[in-house]
Amino acid sequence: MGKLKRHSLYGQVITRGNMLKAWRAVKANRGAAGVDRQSIEEFEKNLEGELERLFQELKAKTYQPQPVRRVYIPKANGARRPLGIPAVRDRVVQQALRQVLEPVFEPLFLECSFGFRPKKSAHMALDRVSAHLEEGYRWVVDCDIKGYFDSIPQEKLIDAVAEEVADGTVLRLIRAFLQAGVLEEGSYSESEAGTPQGGVISPLLANIYLHKLDAEMTKRGHRLTRYADDCAPRRLEAT
């Protein structure tokens, strides 16, 4: 008997109740406008009409996300971190999708994963590291995947989602977000790899892709603590 997958999720994504809940989450998170320059406040002025238009486009399967707007924020080491800011309407759809997919994948994620998960935090990750130190573990390998969000292989990511989700429309919607492209200073470029750091659904997708790493490292006996693309495995016996 084959693995049981989730079917018919798209209908859950596009219910008016789920879309309204998604809007409320997007509004609470605030954020800048996307390439269309429509702000949260402007979207809200015609909220009923905007949500209805999204609903109709999603129902007819004519919805197409806009390119993300590329901005940069400074890092502590002097470098700049690229962010891709989706339009408000696209953030609403991503959030609606996330609200349906998160309950599918959250039960599968391991306790060593702390980044961008409900009821998880960086402080909890630090507590886990401290607990390992108290157990006598002393050797730590600190890992950081360079440019992780921008380098995830998109087809392998979709394959990872497809291991649990058999709804082709949902998979096509994820692919549309991944391949929406980037607009930077008026110049458009295709997004052939990665998921935009700044996208609402990107943290969930990033965790889905690294779940196999968590499982393999745990299987090999490593005491792994991971926060998004930062991780610290321990292997030596306690002293």
C-alpha angles and dihedrals in degrees: 000000000000126000115283110245132187115260132183097026096138092075089057091051096055102044112125090237093055092046092051091048088050092052091052090053092048091049091049091052092050112193137161129292122271130228092302089057091228109149129210089255094051092048090051093052088072097023098147092049094045094050092045091051091051091047093052093047092049092045091051090042091234095117115124122182118230123237115274119251111243117225131161131223124196120253126213092253092057095258123116126243115218117227127190112211114201121209115267092252090052091049089055092053092045090051091048089052093045091053090059099040099043095068088051096054105028094076089054097052117098129240091249091069116087109155121110095345130132112267091004127110145172089256090058090052090052090049089055090051090050091050091054090050090051089052088060102260111143109165115083131180110203112205131186120178105224113233090352100164092047096047107045109127102245099210092048089049092052089047089054090053090045090059087075103019123061097174104116093197091057091048091050090050091053090049090050090056092047093049099040091109134221132274115204122173091337095310120116123213130178119247103228095165139021136025116264114265098229097042116122094231097039097090092054092047090048091054092047090055094048095044090092089055090054091049095047095046091048091048090054091054100255118147095229126189113183131182107182105299095347116089141166116200123189124198114162121101117263113267 
